[in-house]
Each structure stands twice: as C-alpha cells, then as structure tokens.
Amino acid sequence: MKIKAVILDLDGTLFDSVGGIAYSLNKVLKENSLPTHEVDTVKTFVGNGIKKLVFRALPSTYRDYTTLEYFYRQMLDTYKTHWDYDFKFYEGMEDLLKELNERNIKIAVNTNKDHNITEEIAKKYLSKWDIKYIIGDRKDIAKKPDPKGAQIIMEKLEVSPSECLFVGDSEVDVETAHNANIKAIAVTWGFRDREMLQKADALIEHPMELLQYL
C-alpha cells in the first residue's frame, strides 16, 4: 500500500540535541555535588523522557521518589533554558523534510521530550515545513513505547498503519512502531548503536535513504 505519512522521532533522529541535554543534566548534577557524565554516556540515557533520563543519571542511592522528583524538576527547569545548546539538524534531514512535503507525504512528530519544549523546537526549527501533528510528553498520553501517540497521529492524519512509516533512532521507537503495527525504520546516525536496532524492519544511514521505502 502507498505510504501516505511518516512519523518522526525528534532527539537523535531529526536533531542532534544531546549537547543541550548533557549540558543541562551535568549542570544540575554539578550544582548538587554529584558525579557528571560524558556526552556519549548521556546518549544512552535518552529515549524514555526526562524523568527516566534523570533516574538513569543519578547514583542508585538518589533514586527514591522524593529525591527523583526534586532532580527531575531541576532538570526540567534547567533544560527549558538550555535545550538549544549545540542543537542542530542532522545532515540531510532538511532535504528529507522538503522532499516529503513536495511528495505530499504527511509528516508528524512523536517524541518523549516534554511537549512544551517540543513545541518551542518546532516553532524555531520546523516552521518552514508542513508538519501536520506533534505529540511530545503529555500527561494525557502515555509515553513511547506505548502506541497511543502514534495511534492518535494516524487518526488525525487519516491514515492506516500500513500507510505509515515510523522513523527513529532507538529501540523505544522500534517497539513503538511495532506496538502500533507500523513499519519501523531505524536510523544509524542517532543515539544508539546499530546492535540495539536489529528488530527494526529496515536500517538507514542517511535521511534521504528513507525515500526508497515510500
């Protein structure tokens, strides 16, 4: 069946955003006299939302509910003002968005990033393209790999799972796609090693390679 829509992950797929994430996380940790993390390590924490990222970054003795909430709030407040640090498109992604628009392929974003921050990013970086629908981390929609976000997007775009592709850089995205009965296209330029993406239906090494699956 002809592909009519593409759902894209944000961090590690559309954008190389780890700079702002790592900067904000390490700023919070340092201010609380806790060990910081290298950028490559922070990449492994990304994928399940900010609270899970903070949980993974904290020493095990700091992971009780009250302490986790404290650091989560600190991280969220810090990241709101530093998310744009070293933030950039992956090479070829802007060309892909342009090509998808020209082919009248509907584009949506499904991310576990805070929804308000996601909307800020979209306003600053995605306004030149026709992005039909965006779902970030919201209280009323379960995070990926729950398929609810993808299902809402398909309903809004009036497409079936067989008319859609889900593109992401992590095992969370692959699982989300399969939970929603969508073909999972994993990208190799993001935050996960190729070995973590073996359950994807296909791997691509450059954004424009997605066009062969339309």
C-alpha positions in Angstrom: 0.0 0.0 0.0 1.2 3.5 -0.8 2.9 5.3 2.1 0.9 8.5 3.0 2.6 9.5 6.3 5.9 9.5 8.1 6.1 9.8 11.9 9.5 11.0 13.1 11.2 10.8 16.4 12.9 14.0 17.5 16.1 13.5 19.6 18.7 11.5 17.7 16.5 11.4 14.5 15.6 14.9 13.4 18.1 16.7 15.6 21.4 16.2 17.3 20.2 17.5 20.6 22.4 15.8 23.0 24.5 18.9 23.7 21.8 20.7 25.5 20.6 17.6 27.3 24.1 16.8 28.5 24.9 20.4 29.5 21.6 20.7 31.5 22.0 17.4 33.2 25.6 17.9 34.2 24.8 21.4 35.4 22.2 20.1 37.8 24.4 17.2 38.9 27.4 19.5 39.5 25.3 22.0 41.4 24.3 19.2 43.7 27.9 17.9 44.1 27.1 14.7 42.2 29.2 12.9 39.5 28.7 14.2 36.0 28.6 12.1 32.7 30.3 12.1 29.4 28.2 13.1 26.4 28.3 9.5 24.9 27.0 8.2 28.2 24.2 10.7 28.3 23.1 9.5 24.8 22.4 6.1 26.4 20.1 7.7 28.9 17.9 9.4 26.3 14.7 7.8 24.8 12.2 7.4 27.6 11.6 11.1 28.7 13.4 13.4 31.0 12.4 11.7 34.3 13.8 8.4 33.2 16.9 10.2 31.9 17.4 11.7 35.4 16.8 8.4 37.0 19.5 6.8 34.9 21.9 9.6 35.6 21.6 9.6 39.4 23.5 7.4 41.8 21.4 4.5 42.9 21.0 5.9 46.4 19.3 9.0 45.0 16.5 7.3 43.2 13.8 7.3 45.8 10.5 9.0 44.7 11.1 12.3 46.6 14.7 12.8 45.5 13.9 11.8 41.9 11.1 14.4 41.8 13.5 17.1 43.1 16.1 16.4 40.5 13.5 15.9 37.7 12.1 19.4 38.4 15.6 20.9 38.5 16.5 19.2 35.2 13.2 20.3 33.5 13.7 23.9 34.6 17.3 24.0 33.5 16.7 22.3 30.2 13.9 24.7 29.4 16.5 27.5 29.1 19.4 25.4 27.7 17.8 23.0 25.2 19.2 25.0 22.3 22.8 24.5 23.3 24.7 22.9 20.3 21.3 22.0 18.8 21.3 21.2 15.1 19.7 19.2 12.3 21.4 16.0 11.2 22.9 16.4 7.8 20.3 15.6 5.1 17.3 15.9 7.3 16.2 19.3 6.0 16.4 17.9 2.5 14.2 15.0 3.5 11.5 17.2 5.0 11.5 19.3 1.8 11.1 16.2 -0.3 8.4 14.7 1.8 6.4 17.9 1.6 6.9 18.0 -2.2 5.6 14.4 -2.5 2.6 15.3 -0.3 3.6 12.8 2.4 2.2 13.9 5.7 4.7 14.5 8.4 4.2 14.1 12.2 6.5 14.0 15.2 6.1 11.6 18.2 8.7 12.2 20.9 9.1 11.6 24.6 10.6 15.1 25.0 8.5 17.5 27.1 5.6 18.7 24.9 6.1 22.4 25.6 9.8 22.2 24.8 8.9 20.2 21.7 6.6 23.0 20.5 9.3 25.6 21.1 11.7 23.5 18.9 9.0 23.1 16.2 8.4 26.9 16.2 12.1 27.7 15.9 13.3 24.9 13.6 10.4 23.3 11.8 8.1 26.2 10.8 9.3 26.2 7.1 7.8 22.8 6.6 4.3 21.5 6.8 4.3 19.3 10.0 0.8 18.1 10.4 0.9 17.0 14.1 3.2 16.9 17.0 3.0 14.8 20.2 5.5 15.3 23.0 5.5 14.1 26.6 2.0 15.0 27.9 0.1 13.8 31.0 -2.9 12.7 28.9 -0.9 10.5 26.5 1.3 7.6 27.5 5.0 7.8 26.5 6.5 5.6 23.9 6.8 2.7 23.5 3.1 2.8 24.3 1.4 3.2 20.8 -1.2 5.7 21.9 0.7 8.7 20.5 1.2 7.1 17.1 -2.4 5.9 17.0 -3.6 9.5 17.7 -1.4 10.8 15.0 -2.7 8.2 12.5 -6.3 9.1 13.4 -5.6 12.9 13.0 -3.8 12.3 9.6 -6.5 9.8 8.5 -4.0 7.1 7.6 -3.8 3.4 8.5 -0.7 1.6 9.9 0.1 0.1 6.5 0.1 3.7 5.0 2.6 4.9 7.6 6.3 4.7 8.5 7.7 5.3 11.9 11.3 6.6 11.9 13.5 6.7 15.0 17.0 6.1 16.4 16.2 3.8 19.4 14.8 0.5 20.4 12.0 2.5 22.0 11.0 3.8 18.6 11.1 0.4 17.0 9.0 -1.0 19.8 6.5 1.9 19.5 6.2 1.3 15.8 5.5 -2.4 16.2 3.1 -1.8 19.0 1.1 0.4 16.6 1.5 -2.1 13.7 3.6 0.3 11.8 6.8 -0.5 9.8 9.8 0.6 11.9 12.7 2.4 10.1 15.7 2.8 12.4 18.4 5.4 11.7 22.0 4.7 12.4 23.1 8.3 13.0 21.4 8.8 16.3 22.0 7.9 20.0 22.0 4.1 19.8 24.4 1.6 18.3 23.4 -0.5 15.4 23.2 -3.6 17.6 20.3 -2.0 19.5 18.3 -1.6 16.4 18.2 -5.1 15.0 14.5 -5.6 15.5 13.7 -2.7 13.1 12.2 -3.5 9.7 14.9 -1.6 8.0 18.0 0.5 8.8 19.0 3.7 7.0 22.3 5.5 7.2 21.3 8.8 5.7 17.9 10.6 5.8 17.4 10.6 2.1 17.5 6.7 2.1 14.0 6.8 3.6 12.7 7.7 0.2 13.2 4.1 -1.1 10.6 2.9 1.4 7.8 5.3 0.3 
